[in-house]
Amino acid sequence: VQLQASGGGLVQPGGSLRLSCVASGSIFSGVVMGWFRQAPGKQRELVAEITSGGIEKYGDFVKDRFSISRDNRKNTVYLEMNNLESDDTGVYYCRVFNRLTGSRTWGQGTQVTVSS
């Protein structure tokens, strides 16, 4: 499995970005797809994840600002981020988690910078 993330960039506070992550290779339909982020000097943390059945989970800091979705036919997961704040700055990684095997696959990360 390989993951290709895109959509990061520089945005002003209050702005929006949409991240995409395409999974290629052998994908089990029951995997959990999600986004994590890591700011400089901080640990990687969960942003949001979604099961193949559409059950969503968000980090506490999201506060209804972000929305995760996936297209199972395209093996793609999206993260819509609104009302971005400077604390949202970091590298955003997509991840595929196979609950049957316990395997986790990470994408290369995409930089999100929120600054005026």
N, C-alpha and C positions, 0 to 999 in steps of 0.2 A: 504494500500500500504506500502510495506517495500522496502528499498533500501540497497543494499550491494555493497560498493565500495571496490576496490582493485587496486593494481599496484603501490602504492607509495613506496618510499625507498630513499636511499642515492645515489646521483649521482654527479659526478664531473661537474664543469662548462663546458658548451659546450656539455654535454651529453644529452641523451634522456630517456624518460619514457613514458609508455602507461598506462593510467588509464582506468578501466572498472567499470561500475555500472549497476547492474542487478536489475530491479524492479519486485517485486512479488506481488501477490494479485490482486485486481480488478483494472485493468489499462484501462483508457479511451484512445482510439487510438489517440485522438487529443491533447494529452498533450505535453507540451514543456519540453524537458529534457535538463539539463544543469549542468555546473560545476561552483562553486564559490570557492574562497579561502580566508583564513584568516591568516595573518602573526601576530606574537606576537605584541601586542600593537596597532594593526591596525583594521579597520573595515573590515567586510567581503565584498568582491567585486566579481563582475561577471568576470569569465574567458571566458566562451563560452556557448552558448545554441543553441538548434536546434529544429525546429518544426517537426511535424510528416511528413510534406511535404518536409523537407530537407532545409528549410531556416535557415541560420546560422547567428549568431551574436557573436562578440568577444569584449572583453575588449580592450581598446586603447593600453595597454601595450603589447599585444600579438605580434603585428608587424609581422604577417605571420609566427611566430614560431610554433604555435599550430594549430591543426586541430581537429574539433569535428565531430563525425559521430554517427549514431545509426542504430541498427538492430531492426525494429519494430516487427519482428516475435519472437525475443528473448527478447523483452522489455529491451534492453541493449543500453547504451550510452558509447561511448569511447572518450578519449581525448589523442591525440598523441601530445607529447610535445618534441620539438627539440631545440637545442641550448640553453639549460637551463642556467639561470643566478642565482647568489646568491639571488637576489631579488625575485626569484620565490619560495623561501623557504616558507613553510606554510602548513596548513592543508587544504586539498582539499575536498570539499563537493559536492556530486551530489544532484540535486534537480529535482523534478517533479512538474510542474505547470499545473493545470487544468484551462484553460482559461474560461471554462463554469461556474465553481463553484467558482473560485478564490482560491481554496485550494492549498497549497504548502506543499510538503513532502520532508524532508531532510534525507539524509543518515548520517552514523555515522562519516564520514570523514576518509581520509587517509593521512598520513604525507608524505610530499615531502621535502627532504633536499638536497640543492645544495651546496656542499662544497668540497674543495680540501683537 
